[in-house]
Amino acid sequence: MNIFILKTWVHYYVALLKKLGAFRFSLILAVAIITADSILQILLGYYFNAPLDIVDISRSFILGLIITPWAVYFLTVVVGDLEDARQRLGNTVAKLQVMLKNDQEKTDALECEIIEHQKSQRQLEETAILLRSFLDTSPDLFFHRDLKGCFVSCNKAMEELAGKTEEQLIGLTPFDIYPESYARQVVERDLKTQETNQEQINEHWLHYPNGRQAYFEVRALPLYNSHKKCVGIIGFGRDITERKKYQESLEKASRDKTTFIATISHELRTPLNGIVGLSRMLLDENLTSEQIKYLKTIHISAITLGNIFNDIIDLDKLD
């Protein structure tokens, strides 16, 4: 409580000194000291029944004059130090406010950056989920292998072909899931893809775990990182079994047609040659003009029919 009262009086005197100035404050303080000392002398004389002497009044006046400059100097120094401290404190507060404002701006910018990063992260996750869903719902095979030939990822279609889940396939090589002959072809194809940096396309019969066979067109492509460096192989496989069967049926039909035409040509050529030869021999005989005319018609017709068969055979060869 006493410390609070003392602080209050100190603040009051400091404020009064700043308001009145050093000179006026010195006069008021001197008058106050002289008056207080004089009143104290009067009270002491009255209490002790001692007569009031002019020397005592002079002593009070001299005491006030001596104490006042030192008190004013002390208070001036204190006030100056307090003013300097107040200015430094004000400058510090201003700097802190500027720093706080800058920190707030940086904090706001960081919060915006964090929000944007989270937004971008969510978009990337949604894109990855969408891409994964697209790959899993695709009937085509998809796989990713590193430069060592080990599986890194695949889709559902590849899992069905291998009879293993993606987690089980990770780290396995083609030799772990394919027959040895086909696995060697896969490794050679991957090496060629890495060396040439070009797409490699191969067609193979592949076997499912349940024994079903399917004919696949497999495309292997190099996978690059952000530095344009090959870091693996990605592959796509399309089931072209129906196309293969249709192609084989077309080839069989073409072979059957060729065989049929060759057979017909051979079977027809013999009688045609007989007609041509006999008609030529008959033309050398003594015949009437009308008979010669008929024989020439037969001879020319047989030759023309033979040329037609030759054209048919040539067309078949072009097919």
Secondary structure, 3 states (H helix, E strand, C coil): CHHHHHHHHHHHHHHHHHHHCHHHHHHHHHHHHHHHHHHHHHHHHHHHCCCCCHHHHHHHHHHHHHHHHHHHHHHHHHHHHHHHHHHHHHHHHHHHHHHHHHHHHHHHHHHHHHHHHHHHHHHHHHHHHHHHHHHHHCCCEEEEEECCCCEEEECHHHHHHHCCCHHHHCCCCHHHHCCHHHHHHHHHHHHHHHHHCCCEEEEEEEECCCCCEEEEEEEEEEEECCCCCEEEEEEEEEECHHHHHHHHHHHHHHHHHHHHHHHHHHHHHHHHHHHHHHHHHHHCCCCCHHHHHHHHHHHHHHHHHHHHHHHHHHHHHHC
